[in-house]
Amino acid sequence: MAITKAIWAAVAEMGVEIENTNDIQSLTDKSSDSLLTIIAIHDDAGAAAGAALGRNPSLIGDIIGIECTAGDNGRELKLLSAGFDSVFHLDMIGSADFKAILRSRLGKARIRQTNSIMQEEYRRFRAALTASPDAFIVLDSDRRIFFVSEHYKRAYPALAQKLVRGLPVMEAFEIARIEQGVTDDDPRYPAMKAFWETLHGEVDFPMENGRTWRIKAAPLADSQGIIITTMDMTEILRQKKEIEEKSRQVAEALEKEREASTLQKQFIGMVSHEFRTPLAIIDGNAQMIQRLNAGQEAQTRCKTIRSAVSRLVHMMESVLSSSMLKTGRLDVEPEEFDLGALVQELCEEQADLSRPGAITWDVSGLADNVVLDKKMMTLILTNLLSNAIKFTPQNPQIRVSAGHEPGGGIVIEVADNGVGIPAGETGRIFERYYRASTSTGIPGTGIGLNLVRDLMELQGGSVRVDSAVGQGTRLILYLQNVNPNSLI
């Protein structure tokens, strides 16, 4: 207790803490971070503790022994040789000299601690910089070289031994530009010199060997200096040039594609408009011949003509609607109409082009008028009916039904006994231009079902398919009436 009071009286105003320990392990643990370690030596155990601490190379503070028993000079020498930095007798700790010595040792320990921390920080700083993949130079606040990375030395091997710590930046610049063969009249010299004089921003330096280096200056925090990074931009600039060239080529290709698309849309519109009249004439004359009670062969040929005309008109309508849908020019225009009558009309129209009894329909489940886009529904149902006929070449039995669900929704089903779709392909039949493997030899564009799905979704509905190869296909439409208020 007397030793503690004496020590506290000596260092109280120096802003330190005093901790007492009663065992060697605690003493060992605390001494590593202590500015001073003071051991009261009562017996050989205290001497052994000081000797053990003296072998610790990381110890910052001195080890001071307080001899609490009478001893001789030989014992003091043994303690000093064992690892103690100083040894005092118990009766000396109250003297002014002891106080001065203690304060001096404490001040020196603080300096050593600060230096140790700075050295550790510098070691970590160097380790971090060495691990960096960038080539750079760090300048201190006086614009002198503080650190040169290994990557920089590898990038400029001729300068590795000349760019030493403490070298002023402009001297380093002169050494570097002479080594690189940049003379005063070199067109690169003014920009290089201006950069190193200002140490601001970034600049690209093309080298005689064809490479380009980008040098960038950035200030360190708290005005501690400046870091100069050097990056080989040769490959990056080459890739950038390639990307710019490819972008130009892509832009030209897109422009050509836009021109082709515009021409295609104009052609589709022209065909749709100009072909309607002659096709209507052909179909009208075929109907007149049928009504004249011509022979069986003439009747068959007229039906073939009308079927071909219907297929061509249907294809034009699908392509035109698909084009308008993709360009956003097709909007839902709801109106109130009799959906059952429309289904019946379209079934009769298709049945007139097929053999008798090929199409049957049941619309008795539709009790009321609906509010939907009639033109879209016409195109959707025509697509499904024509597909059912087209993909059922032998003994067609096509069944159409329509009705209301309990919740007010509408369900329309078109089923056939045709070639069917393989199980692994049903998920793709709504893709644009996709045709099932079972459609080989059957004419078509591959846009019909894609258009059906898009038109259904545009009206807030959906379409589902069930099919099996050789057994037929069933397509089910799910719809909700458009809000009648949208018609007001």
MOMO-V549966 format. One line per field, one symbol per residue. ss: DSSP state (H for helix, E for strand, C for the rest). A space follows every 50 residues. Layout:
ss=???
This chain:
ss=CHHHHHHHHHHHHHCCCCCCCCCHHHHHHHHCCCCEEEEEECCHHHHHHH HHHHCCCCCCCEEEEEECCCCCHHHHHHHHHHCCCEEEEHHHCCCHHHHH HHHHHHHHHHHHHHHHHHHHHHHHHHHHHHHCCCEEEEEECCCEEEEECH HHHHHCHHHCCCCCCCCEHHHHHHHHHHHCCCCCCCCCHHHHHHHHHHCC EEEEEECCCCCEEEEEEEECHHHCEEEEEEEECHHHHHHHHHHHHHHHHH HHHHHHHHHHHHHHHHHHHHHHHHHHHHHHHHHHHHHHHHHCCCCHHHHH HHHHHHHHHHHHHHHHHHHHHHHHHHCCCCCCCCEEECHHHHHHHHHHHH HHCCCCCCEEEEEEECCCCEEECHHHHHHHHHHHHHHHHHCCCCCCCEEE EEEECCCCCEEEEEECCCCCCCHHHHHHCCCCCCCCHHHCCCCCCCCHHH HHHHHHHHCCCEEEEEEECCCEEEEEEEECCCCHHHHC
